[in-house]
């Protein structure tokens, strides 16, 4: 890979992953972060980090499915490299996900399964497995006697986004000291061009390559912000191993377990660029659906209520493209953790193949 300097605008998931990969290859990197490194009030910090190529076929297509499978194969290797480099482990589980429904919503569960199977390659359709009550209870004993039918997607997974972002920080900072570059915290980018990053305070930084990973803030044509709202609760009384999705006529709840009895709960997806706090309606819907999954969640402690804007394109396809000399990595939408390794790998290849202008 060419060793010319790279400036990356945006230190979310893709910005951090790409900075880490380039630094490992010996490329000096300047990473521009509008927030403090520890701040998690952004899309990557709010995400549930499900790795669900099968479930995402409900809104995705064959191209996204292929990116997801590639990334699922990449994550274990990259997480091993991070652990070796930093001594920090990231909770990664590859035990599938479970989809359930209450009896009145069985037609929705059937349609959900049929839609995924229809969009899958024929040789993958057997990985969508219908379950009876015994099968549901075998996967998640907490649901014994609660759900008579379900769907198991055994090839799906999840990771802990907070642990990942922290591990990337722990890897990037020492590599910058060794290879060259700087993490510019609380530094808002005002403009970028092929070799320059200009910040809101008037500073100008030059680099051989500039990559814009700012999501909605990058101004890529057709990228819009889609609002998401999530709860984090503490409920040690419930022990789930894998992500659970609840089919519902108006929304789909997801419950993603974390270590220590924590759960990430989400369902809302609003065509809105509002960055304000969560709405009462969304909180009521999330909490009532959560309680319907297991009554013990009624005593859960809410430890966080968060919102974020996910950058989405009209066709839901992620973007890796060049415009006016600036490379853009954008449009990962709700698929960020699912497709990020595959997209960053493409960026690595493109940047390595390009000659760096002095």
Secondary structure, DSSP 4 states (H G I P E B T S, - for coil): -----EEEE--SHHHHHHHHHHHHTT--EEEE-SS-TT---SHHHH---EE-TTGGGGT--HHHHHHHHHHHHHHHHHHHHHHHHHS----EE-S-EEEEE-GGGHHHHHHHHHHHHHHS-GGGGGGEEEEEHHHHHHH-GGGTTT-SEEEEETT-EEE-HHHHHHHHHHHHHHHHHHH-EEEETT--EEEEETTEEEETTS-EEE-SEEEE--GGGG--TT-EEEEEEEEEEE-TT----S-EEEE-SS--EEEEEEGGGEEEEEEEEES----SPPPHHHHHHHHHHHHHH-GGGGGPEEEEEEEEEEEE-TT---EEEEETTEEEEE--GGGHHHHHHHHHHHHHHHHHHSPPP-
